[in-house]
């Protein structure tokens, strides 16, 4: 399994963990942090973020 597929399957978990650690975050801030954490392998858009 490619890392990007693994990250996509874990998107909700990644978002929840970020919010737990950082508290409130803006959508853009979350997308940038996810990109940083995954070393650029998962570049999510707001369209994918907000339903999650």
PDB file of N, CA, C and O in Angstrom, chain B, residues numbered from 101:
ATOM      1  N   UNK B 101       0.845  -1.182   0.000  1.00  0.00           N
ATOM      2  CA  UNK B 101       0.000   0.000   0.000  1.00  0.00           C
ATOM      3  C   UNK B 101       0.890   1.244   0.000  1.00  0.00           C
ATOM      4  O   UNK B 101       1.847   1.336   0.769  1.00  0.00           O
ATOM      5  N   UNK B 102       0.569   2.176  -0.851  1.00  0.00           N
ATOM      6  CA  UNK B 102       1.325   3.417  -0.901  1.00  0.00           C
ATOM      7  C   UNK B 102       1.025   4.265   0.332  1.00  0.00           C
ATOM      8  O   UNK B 102      -0.056   4.176   0.914  1.00  0.00           O
ATOM      9  N   UNK B 103       1.980   5.071   0.711  1.00  0.00           N
ATOM     10  CA  UNK B 103       1.796   5.936   1.874  1.00  0.00           C
ATOM     11  C   UNK B 103       0.615   6.880   1.700  1.00  0.00           C
ATOM     12  O   UNK B 103      -0.130   7.112   2.653  1.00  0.00           O
ATOM     13  N   UNK B 104       0.427   7.435   0.490  1.00  0.00           N
ATOM     14  CA  UNK B 104      -0.660   8.384   0.280  1.00  0.00           C
ATOM     15  C   UNK B 104      -2.023   7.719   0.509  1.00  0.00           C
ATOM     16  O   UNK B 104      -2.940   8.357   1.027  1.00  0.00           O
ATOM     17  N   UNK B 105      -2.164   6.448   0.128  1.00  0.00           N
ATOM     18  CA  UNK B 105      -3.411   5.727   0.364  1.00  0.00           C
ATOM     19  C   UNK B 105      -3.617   5.503   1.862  1.00  0.00           C
ATOM     20  O   UNK B 105      -4.736   5.605   2.364  1.00  0.00           O
ATOM     21  N   UNK B 106      -2.548   5.203   2.557  1.00  0.00           N
ATOM     22  CA  UNK B 106      -2.619   5.004   4.002  1.00  0.00           C
ATOM     23  C   UNK B 106      -3.017   6.301   4.691  1.00  0.00           C
ATOM     24  O   UNK B 106      -3.850   6.293   5.598  1.00  0.00           O
ATOM     25  N   UNK B 107      -2.429   7.407   4.269  1.00  0.00           N
ATOM     26  CA  UNK B 107      -2.762   8.706   4.854  1.00  0.00           C
ATOM     27  C   UNK B 107      -4.217   9.075   4.596  1.00  0.00           C
ATOM     28  O   UNK B 107      -4.900   9.572   5.491  1.00  0.00           O
ATOM     29  N   UNK B 108      -4.695   8.834   3.376  1.00  0.00           N
ATOM     30  CA  UNK B 108      -6.089   9.159   3.055  1.00  0.00           C
ATOM     31  C   UNK B 108      -7.049   8.371   3.934  1.00  0.00           C
ATOM     32  O   UNK B 108      -8.077   8.900   4.357  1.00  0.00           O
ATOM     33  N   UNK B 109      -6.731   7.134   4.209  1.00  0.00           N
ATOM     34  CA  UNK B 109      -7.565   6.309   5.073  1.00  0.00           C
ATOM     35  C   UNK B 109      -7.515   6.744   6.521  1.00  0.00           C
ATOM     36  O   UNK B 109      -8.381   6.382   7.317  1.00  0.00           O
ATOM     37  N   UNK B 110      -6.499   7.524   6.863  1.00  0.00           N
ATOM     38  CA  UNK B 110      -6.310   7.978   8.242  1.00  0.00           C
ATOM     39  C   UNK B 110      -6.593   9.464   8.409  1.00  0.00           C
ATOM     40  O   UNK B 110      -6.270  10.036   9.451  1.00  0.00           O
ATOM     41  N   UNK B 111      -7.183  10.094   7.415  1.00  0.00           N
ATOM     42  CA  UNK B 111      -7.372  11.542   7.432  1.00  0.00           C
ATOM     43  C   UNK B 111      -8.145  12.013   8.656  1.00  0.00           C
ATOM     44  O   UNK B 111      -7.735  12.970   9.313  1.00  0.00           O
ATOM     45  N   UNK B 112      -9.246  11.361   8.968  1.00  0.00           N
ATOM     46  CA  UNK B 112     -10.038  11.774  10.140  1.00  0.00           C
ATOM     47  C   UNK B 112      -9.214  11.678  11.419  1.00  0.00           C
ATOM     48  O   UNK B 112      -9.277  12.561  12.274  1.00  0.00           O
ATOM     49  N   UNK B 113      -8.447  10.611  11.545  1.00  0.00           N
ATOM     50  CA  UNK B 113      -7.622  10.421  12.734  1.00  0.00           C
ATOM     51  C   UNK B 113      -6.548  11.500  12.821  1.00  0.00           C
ATOM     52  O   UNK B 113      -6.293  12.038  13.899  1.00  0.00           O
ATOM     53  N   UNK B 114      -5.927  11.813  11.703  1.00  0.00           N
ATOM     54  CA  UNK B 114      -4.891  12.849  11.677  1.00  0.00           C
ATOM     55  C   UNK B 114      -5.476  14.192  12.087  1.00  0.00           C
ATOM     56  O   UNK B 114      -4.877  14.915  12.883  1.00  0.00           O
ATOM     57  N   UNK B 115      -6.645  14.529  11.547  1.00  0.00           N
ATOM     58  CA  UNK B 115      -7.294  15.803  11.867  1.00  0.00           C
ATOM     59  C   UNK B 115      -7.657  15.864  13.341  1.00  0.00           C
ATOM     60  O   UNK B 115      -7.401  16.870  14.003  1.00  0.00           O
ATOM     61  N   UNK B 116      -8.246  14.807  13.857  1.00  0.00           N
ATOM     62  CA  UNK B 116      -8.640  14.792  15.268  1.00  0.00           C
ATOM     63  C   UNK B 116      -7.423  14.915  16.184  1.00  0.00           C
ATOM     64  O   UNK B 116      -7.483  15.607  17.201  1.00  0.00           O
ATOM     65  N   UNK B 117      -6.339  14.260  15.839  1.00  0.00           N
ATOM     66  CA  UNK B 117      -5.120  14.337  16.643  1.00  0.00           C
ATOM     67  C   UNK B 117      -4.557  15.756  16.626  1.00  0.00           C
ATOM     68  O   UNK B 117      -4.125  16.258  17.664  1.00  0.00           O
ATOM     69  N   UNK B 118      -4.556  16.405  15.469  1.00  0.00           N
ATOM     70  CA  UNK B 118      -4.092  17.785  15.394  1.00  0.00           C
ATOM     71  C   UNK B 118      -4.934  18.696  16.280  1.00  0.00           C
ATOM     72  O   UNK B 118      -4.399  19.532  17.008  1.00  0.00           O
ATOM     73  N   UNK B 119      -6.242  18.531  16.215  1.00  0.00           N
ATOM     74  CA  UNK B 119      -7.131  19.372  17.009  1.00  0.00           C
ATOM     75  C   UNK B 119      -6.964  19.106  18.502  1.00  0.00           C
ATOM     76  O   UNK B 119      -7.083  20.017  19.320  1.00  0.00           O
ATOM     77  N   UNK B 120      -6.690  17.851  18.848  1.00  0.00           N
ATOM     78  CA  UNK B 120      -6.460  17.520  20.250  1.00  0.00           C
ATOM     79  C   UNK B 120      -5.196  18.214  20.760  1.00  0.00           C
ATOM     80  O   UNK B 120      -5.173  18.750  21.868  1.00  0.00           O
ATOM     81  N   UNK B 121      -4.149  18.196  19.939  1.00  0.00           N
ATOM     82  CA  UNK B 121      -2.871  18.765  20.349  1.00  0.00           C
ATOM     83  C   UNK B 121      -2.866  20.290  20.318  1.00  0.00           C
ATOM     84  O   UNK B 121      -2.317  20.926  21.218  1.00  0.00           O
ATOM     85  N   UNK B 122      -3.466  20.873  19.300  1.00  0.00           N
ATOM     86  CA  UNK B 122      -3.351  22.315  19.074  1.00  0.00           C
ATOM     87  C   UNK B 122      -4.588  23.101  19.502  1.00  0.00           C
ATOM     88  O   UNK B 122      -4.526  24.325  19.619  1.00  0.00           O
ATOM     89  N   UNK B 123      -5.694  22.429  19.734  1.00  0.00           N
ATOM     90  CA  UNK B 123      -6.932  23.157  20.021  1.00  0.00           C
ATOM     91  C   UNK B 123      -7.557  23.620  18.715  1.00  0.00           C
ATOM     92  O   UNK B 123      -7.505  22.914  17.708  1.00  0.00           O
ATOM     93  N   UNK B 124      -8.140  24.793  18.735  1.00  0.00           N
ATOM     94  CA  UNK B 124      -8.783  25.305  17.526  1.00  0.00           C
ATOM     95  C   UNK B 124      -7.759  25.600  16.435  1.00  0.00           C
ATOM     96  O   UNK B 124      -6.679  26.131  16.692  1.00  0.00           O
ATOM     97  N   UNK B 125      -8.136  25.236  15.207  1.00  0.00           N
ATOM     98  CA  UNK B 125      -7.283  25.505  14.048  1.00  0.00           C
ATOM     99  C   UNK B 125      -8.179  25.882  12.879  1.00  0.00           C
ATOM    100  O   UNK B 125      -9.288  25.365  12.742  1.00  0.00           O
ATOM    101  N   UNK B 126      -7.695  26.775  12.048  1.00  0.00           N
ATOM    102  CA  UNK B 126      -8.391  27.107  10.810  1.00  0.00           C
ATOM    103  C   UNK B 126      -8.153  25.996   9.792  1.00  0.00           C
ATOM    104  O   UNK B 126      -7.179  25.249   9.887  1.00  0.00           O
ATOM    105  N   UNK B 127      -9.060  25.897   8.812  1.00  0.00           N
ATOM    106  CA  UNK B 127      -8.936  24.870   7.784  1.00  0.00           C
ATOM    107  C   UNK B 127      -7.615  24.924   7.055  1.00  0.00           C
ATOM    108  O   UNK B 127      -6.972  23.896   6.843  1.00  0.00           O
ATOM    109  N   UNK B 128      -7.204  26.135   6.664  1.00  0.00           N
ATOM    110  CA  UNK B 128      -5.931  26.288   5.953  1.00  0.00           C
ATOM    111  C   UNK B 128      -4.769  25.807   6.812  1.00  0.00           C
ATOM    112  O   UNK B 128      -3.849  25.152   6.323  1.00  0.00           O
ATOM    113  N   UNK B 129      -4.823  26.136   8.077  1.00  0.00           N
ATOM    114  CA  UNK B 129      -3.774  25.731   9.009  1.00  0.00           C
ATOM    115  C   UNK B 129      -3.692  24.206   9.100  1.00  0.00           C
ATOM    116  O   UNK B 129      -2.602  23.636   9.144  1.00  0.00           O
ATOM    117  N   UNK B 130      -4.850  23.557   9.127  1.00  0.00           N
ATOM    118  CA  UNK B 130      -4.890  22.094   9.176  1.00  0.00           C
ATOM    119  C   UNK B 130      -4.292  21.505   7.906  1.00  0.00           C
ATOM    120  O   UNK B 130      -3.486  20.577   7.972  1.00  0.00           O
ATOM    121  N   UNK B 131      -4.682  22.043   6.743  1.00  0.00           N
ATOM    122  CA  UNK B 131      -4.155  21.493   5.484  1.00  0.00           C
ATOM    123  C   UNK B 131      -2.643  21.621   5.415  1.00  0.00           C
ATOM    124  O   UNK B 131      -1.967  20.710   4.937  1.00  0.00           O
ATOM    125  N   UNK B 132      -2.108  22.731   5.881  1.00  0.00           N
ATOM    126  CA  UNK B 132      -0.655  22.925   5.851  1.00  0.00           C
ATOM    127  C   UNK B 132       0.056  22.001   6.836  1.00  0.00           C
ATOM    128  O   UNK B 132       1.126  21.473   6.535  1.00  0.00           O
ATOM    129  N   UNK B 133      -0.532  21.808   7.997  1.00  0.00           N
ATOM    130  CA  UNK B 133       0.075  20.929   8.995  1.00  0.00           C
ATOM    131  C   UNK B 133       0.051  19.470   8.530  1.00  0.00           C
ATOM    132  O   UNK B 133       1.015  18.736   8.744  1.00  0.00           O
ATOM    133  N   UNK B 134      -1.038  19.052   7.899  1.00  0.00           N
ATOM    134  CA  UNK B 134      -1.128  17.687   7.361  1.00  0.00           C
ATOM    135  C   UNK B 134      -0.062  17.493   6.287  1.00  0.00           C
ATOM    136  O   UNK B 134       0.605  16.459   6.245  1.00  0.00           O
ATOM    137  N   UNK B 135       0.092  18.479   5.433  1.00  0.00           N
ATOM    138  CA  UNK B 135       1.123  18.410   4.389  1.00  0.00           C
ATOM    139  C   UNK B 135       2.510  18.283   5.014  1.00  0.00           C
ATOM    140  O   UNK B 135       3.337  17.501   4.545  1.00  0.00           O
ATOM    141  N   UNK B 136       2.761  19.047   6.066  1.00  0.00           N
ATOM    142  CA  UNK B 136       4.050  19.007   6.760  1.00  0.00           C
ATOM    143  C   UNK B 136       4.283  17.647   7.421  1.00  0.00           C
ATOM    144  O   UNK B 136       5.358  17.062   7.291  1.00  0.00           O
ATOM    145  N   UNK B 137       3.271  17.153   8.128  1.00  0.00           N
ATOM    146  CA  UNK B 137       3.387  15.880   8.842  1.00  0.00           C
ATOM    147  C   UNK B 137       3.644  14.720   7.879  1.00  0.00           C
ATOM    148  O   UNK B 137       4.438  13.826   8.172  1.00  0.00           O
ATOM    149  N   UNK B 138       2.969  14.742   6.734  1.00  0.00           N
ATOM    150  CA  UNK B 138       3.089  13.636   5.773  1.00  0.00           C
ATOM    151  C   UNK B 138       4.220  13.867   4.773  1.00  0.00           C
ATOM    152  O   UNK B 138       4.358  13.131   3.796  1.00  0.00           O
ATOM    153  N   UNK B 139       5.026  14.894   5.029  1.00  0.00           N
ATOM    154  CA  UNK B 139       6.174  15.219   4.159  1.00  0.00           C
ATOM    155  C   UNK B 139       5.735  15.424   2.710  1.00  0.00           C
ATOM    156  O   UNK B 139       6.422  15.011   1.775  1.00  0.00           O
ATOM    157  N   UNK B 140       4.588  16.064   2.545  1.00  0.00           N
ATOM    158  CA  UNK B 140       4.093  16.403   1.212  1.00  0.00           C
ATOM    159  C   UNK B 140       3.385  15.282   0.477  1.00  0.00           C
ATOM    160  O   UNK B 140       2.922  15.488  -0.645  1.00  0.00           O
ATOM    161  N   UNK B 141       3.288  14.106   1.070  1.00  0.00           N
ATOM    162  CA  UNK B 141       2.645  12.982   0.391  1.00  0.00           C
ATOM    163  C   UNK B 141       1.127  13.104   0.367  1.00  0.00           C
ATOM    164  O   UNK B 141       0.472  12.537  -0.507  1.00  0.00           O
ATOM    165  N   UNK B 142       0.569  13.836   1.318  1.00  0.00           N
ATOM    166  CA  UNK B 142      -0.878  14.041   1.350  1.00  0.00           C
ATOM    167  C   UNK B 142      -1.128  15.534   1.347  1.00  0.00           C
ATOM    168  O   UNK B 142      -0.871  16.227   2.332  1.00  0.00           O
ATOM    169  N   UNK B 143      -1.632  16.018   0.227  1.00  0.00           N
ATOM    170  CA  UNK B 143      -1.933  17.430   0.071  1.00  0.00           C
ATOM    171  C   UNK B 143      -3.446  17.548  -0.011  1.00  0.00           C
ATOM    172  O   UNK B 143      -4.020  17.397  -1.089  1.00  0.00           O
ATOM    173  N   UNK B 144      -4.098  17.815   1.113  1.00  0.00           N
ATOM    174  CA  UNK B 144      -5.557  17.844   1.115  1.00  0.00           C
ATOM    175  C   UNK B 144      -6.057  19.250   0.821  1.00  0.00           C
ATOM    176  O   UNK B 144      -5.395  20.246   1.114  1.00  0.00           O
ATOM    177  N   UNK B 145      -7.226  19.296   0.244  1.00  0.00           N
ATOM    178  CA  UNK B 145      -7.868  20.569  -0.064  1.00  0.00           C
ATOM    179  C   UNK B 145      -8.959  20.812   0.980  1.00  0.00           C
ATOM    180  O   UNK B 145      -9.353  19.911   1.721  1.00  0.00           O
ATOM    181  N   UNK B 146      -9.429  22.048   1.012  1.00  0.00           N
ATOM    182  CA  UNK B 146     -10.524  22.355   1.930  1.00  0.00           C
ATOM    183  C   UNK B 146     -11.755  21.518   1.586  1.00  0.00           C
ATOM    184  O   UNK B 146     -12.530  21.163   2.474  1.00  0.00           O
ATOM    185  N   UNK B 147     -11.939  21.202   0.309  1.00  0.00           N
ATOM    186  CA  UNK B 147     -13.074  20.374  -0.129  1.00  0.00           C
ATOM    187  C   UNK B 147     -13.033  18.975   0.458  1.00  0.00           C
ATOM    188  O   UNK B 147     -14.078  18.361   0.671  1.00  0.00           O
ATOM    189  N   UNK B 148     -11.847  18.467   0.721  1.00  0.00           N
ATOM    190  CA  UNK B 148     -11.721  17.156   1.358  1.00  0.00           C
ATOM    191  C   UNK B 148     -11.706  17.277   2.872  1.00  0.00           C
ATOM    192  O   UNK B 148     -12.128  16.372   3.591  1.00  0.00           O
ATOM    193  N   UNK B 149     -11.210  18.417   3.341  1.00  0.00           N
ATOM    194  CA  UNK B 149     -11.074  18.616   4.785  1.00  0.00           C
ATOM    195  C   UNK B 149     -12.414  18.794   5.473  1.00  0.00           C
ATOM    196  O   UNK B 149     -12.693  18.116   6.461  1.00  0.00           O
ATOM    197  N   UNK B 150     -13.240  19.684   4.977  1.00  0.00           N
ATOM    198  CA  UNK B 150     -14.461  20.035   5.703  1.00  0.00           C
ATOM    199  C   UNK B 150     -15.462  18.880   5.855  1.00  0.00           C
ATOM    200  O   UNK B 150     -16.094  18.782   6.906  1.00  0.00           O
ATOM    201  N   UNK B 151     -15.634  18.009   4.864  1.00  0.00           N
ATOM    202  CA  UNK B 151     -16.509  16.845   5.123  1.00  0.00           C
ATOM    203  C   UNK B 151     -15.940  15.908   6.187  1.00  0.00           C
ATOM    204  O   UNK B 151     -16.691  15.268   6.924  1.00  0.00           O
ATOM    205  N   UNK B 152     -14.613  15.830   6.265  1.00  0.00           N
ATOM    206  CA  UNK B 152     -13.980  14.976   7.279  1.00  0.00           C
ATOM    207  C   UNK B 152     -14.193  15.569   8.649  1.00  0.00           C
ATOM    208  O   UNK B 152     -13.739  15.004   9.644  1.00  0.00           O
TER     209      UNK B 152
END
